[in-house]
């Protein structure tokens, strides 16, 4: 099982903690406490390795230049028209939002939903509302990224920290070229990803659908 580079620092810290628990368990003479310590050590390491897994993904064959793939694993929790608060980037158009909720058991590595040029980036310090609360989109800590495709189509997608998540990793540079499915960061623990695009975009999923980063086609830009 491959571990993402974005989480290797945490994995090493957890390994040290589990080794400490194992050493303590070795010197404990009370069987019940010994079993509890060893069990805690095992499950802590197992969960950490599972959380920071980074499986290989293959892009779907039916992609077009306008296809938007999912930047995250999770469940679609919202598709609705929203106010355009990014007029400096989009221009004076009407926009739609698609939101994906990631549980702690989902893969949390994120990828670019389209190919193009990174034209917008903004990091916002904020609150830590539970990620399935739709107010989290505008209130929580987040990274906002905007990509313009070769055909001039634009979208914004956000990495949003949740109640448990306390760190967003976003390894990007403005004006860099990006490719569909290319990995760029992750949100550590429960979180949410929002996509915002032209309201006329053809959506191919619905609320309740489970989606996979780098594999599920969410929409076609128009």
C-alpha positions in Angstrom: 0.0 0.0 0.0 1.5 3.3 -1.1 1.6 6.1 1.4 1.3 9.7 0.2 4.3 12.0 0.6 1.9 14.5 2.2 1.5 12.2 5.2 4.8 10.6 5.8 5.7 13.1 8.6 2.6 12.1 10.5 3.2 8.4 9.9 6.7 8.7 11.4 5.3 10.4 14.4 2.6 7.8 14.9 5.2 5.0 14.6 7.2 6.6 17.4 4.1 6.8 19.5 3.1 3.2 18.9 6.7 2.1 19.7 6.4 4.0 23.0 3.1 2.2 23.8 4.6 -1.1 22.9 7.6 -0.5 25.3 5.2 0.5 28.1 3.1 -2.6 27.5 6.2 -4.7 27.7 6.9 -3.6 31.2 3.3 -3.7 32.4 2.5 -6.8 34.4 -1.3 -6.3 34.4 -2.6 -8.4 31.5 -5.7 -6.3 30.8 -3.7 -3.0 30.6 -1.0 -4.8 28.5 -3.7 -5.9 26.0 -5.3 -2.5 25.9 -1.9 -0.7 25.2 -1.0 -3.2 22.4 -4.4 -3.0 20.9 -4.3 0.8 20.9 -0.8 0.8 19.3 -2.0 -1.6 16.6 -5.2 0.2 15.7 -3.5 3.7 15.8 -0.9 2.6 13.3 -3.3 0.7 11.1 -5.7 3.7 10.9 -2.9 6.1 10.1 -1.5 3.9 7.3 -5.0 3.5 5.9 -5.8 7.2 6.1 -2.7 8.3 4.3 -2.9 5.7 1.5 -2.4 6.9 -2.0 -3.8 4.5 -4.5 -3.1 4.7 -8.2 -5.9 6.0 -10.3 -6.5 5.7 -14.1 -8.3 8.5 -15.9 -11.5 7.4 -17.7 -11.2 6.9 -21.4 -14.2 9.1 -22.4 -12.6 12.3 -21.2 -13.1 15.4 -23.4 -11.3 18.8 -23.1 -14.3 20.1 -21.1 -14.6 17.1 -18.7 -14.4 17.8 -15.0 -13.3 14.9 -12.9 -13.7 14.6 -9.2 -10.8 16.1 -7.3 -11.6 14.0 -4.2 -13.1 10.7 -3.0 -16.4 11.0 -1.1 -20.1 11.6 -1.5 -21.8 14.4 -3.4 -23.8 16.4 -0.8 -24.9 19.5 -2.7 -25.5 20.8 -6.2 -27.1 24.2 -6.4 -27.0 27.7 -7.9 -25.0 30.1 -5.7 -24.0 33.7 -5.7 -20.9 34.6 -7.7 -18.5 36.0 -5.2 -15.6 35.5 -7.6 -16.5 38.1 -10.2 -12.9 39.2 -10.5 -12.1 35.7 -11.7 -15.2 34.5 -13.5 -16.6 37.8 -14.7 -20.3 38.7 -14.3 -21.8 35.2 -14.8 -24.1 33.0 -12.8 -22.5 30.0 -11.1 -23.3 26.6 -9.7 -21.7 24.8 -6.8 -21.0 21.1 -6.4 -19.9 19.9 -3.0 -18.2 16.6 -2.0 -18.0 15.4 1.6 -15.0 13.3 2.6 -15.3 11.0 5.7 -12.2 10.1 7.7 -12.3 6.7 5.9 -12.0 8.2 2.4 -8.7 8.7 0.5 -7.8 12.4 1.2 -5.3 13.1 -1.5 -6.6 15.6 -4.0 -6.1 16.0 -7.8 -6.8 18.6 -10.4 -10.2 18.3 -11.9 -9.2 19.8 -15.3 -6.1 20.6 -17.3 -5.0 24.2 -17.9 -3.3 27.0 -16.0 -3.6 27.8 -12.4 -4.9 31.4 -12.6 -6.2 31.9 -9.0 -5.1 30.9 -5.6 -6.3 32.1 -2.2 -5.8 30.7 1.3 -8.4 31.7 3.9 -8.0 31.2 7.7 -11.4 30.3 9.2 -13.5 28.2 11.5 -13.8 24.4 11.8 -17.5 23.7 11.4 -18.4 20.1 10.6 -17.7 19.6 6.9 -21.2 18.4 6.0 -22.6 21.8 7.2 -23.0 23.8 4.0 -21.9 27.0 5.9 -18.4 25.4 6.0 -17.9 26.5 2.4 -17.7 30.1 3.3 -16.6 30.0 7.0 -14.0 27.2 7.4 -10.3 27.3 6.8 -9.8 26.6 3.0 -7.6 26.8 0.0 -9.3 28.2 -3.2 -7.8 27.3 -6.6 -8.9 28.5 -10.0 -7.9 26.8 -13.2 -8.5 28.1 -16.8 -8.5 25.5 -19.5 -6.9 25.8 -22.9 -10.3 26.7 -24.3 -10.8 29.5 -21.8 -13.2 27.7 -19.5 -12.9 28.5 -15.8 -13.7 26.8 -12.6 -12.8 27.1 -8.9 -12.4 24.3 -6.4 -11.8 24.5 -2.7 -10.1 22.3 -0.1 -12.1 22.9 3.0 -11.0 21.9 6.5 -13.7 20.2 8.7 -14.2 19.8 12.4 -11.5 17.1 12.7 -9.2 18.3 9.9 -6.7 20.9 11.1 -4.3 21.0 8.2 -4.6 21.6 4.5 -1.7 20.7 2.2 -1.7 22.6 -1.1 1.5 22.3 -3.1 0.8 24.8 -6.0 2.2 27.9 -7.7 0.3 30.5 -9.6 0.5 30.3 -13.5 1.8 26.8 -13.4 0.4 24.3 -16.0 -1.7 21.5 -14.4 -3.0 18.3 -15.8 -6.3 16.5 -15.1 -5.7 13.9 -12.4 -2.4 15.3 -11.3 -2.1 15.3 -7.5 -1.5 18.6 -5.7 -2.2 18.1 -2.0 -4.6 16.7 0.6 -6.9 17.6 3.5 -5.9 15.8 6.7 -8.9 14.0 8.2 -12.7 14.7 7.7 -13.2 17.5 5.1 -15.0 18.8 2.1 -14.2 19.9 -1.5 -16.4 22.4 -3.4 -16.3 23.1 -7.1 -17.8 26.2 -8.6 -18.4 26.7 -12.4 -20.7 28.3 -14.9 -24.3 27.7 -14.1 -24.8 26.2 -17.6 -22.3 23.4 -16.9 -23.8 20.0 -17.6 -23.7 18.0 -14.3 -23.4 14.2 -14.6 -23.8 13.3 -10.9 -26.5 13.9 -8.3 -26.6 14.3 -4.5 -25.9 11.0 -2.8 -23.6 9.7 -5.5 -20.2 8.4 -4.4 -17.3 9.7 -6.4 -13.6 8.8 -6.9 -10.8 11.2 -7.3 -9.2 11.0 -10.8 -11.9 8.6 -12.1 -15.4 10.0 -11.7 -16.5 12.5 -14.3 -18.6 15.1 -12.5 -19.5 17.5 -15.3 -18.9 18.9 -18.8 -18.0 22.6 -19.0 -20.0 24.6 -21.5 
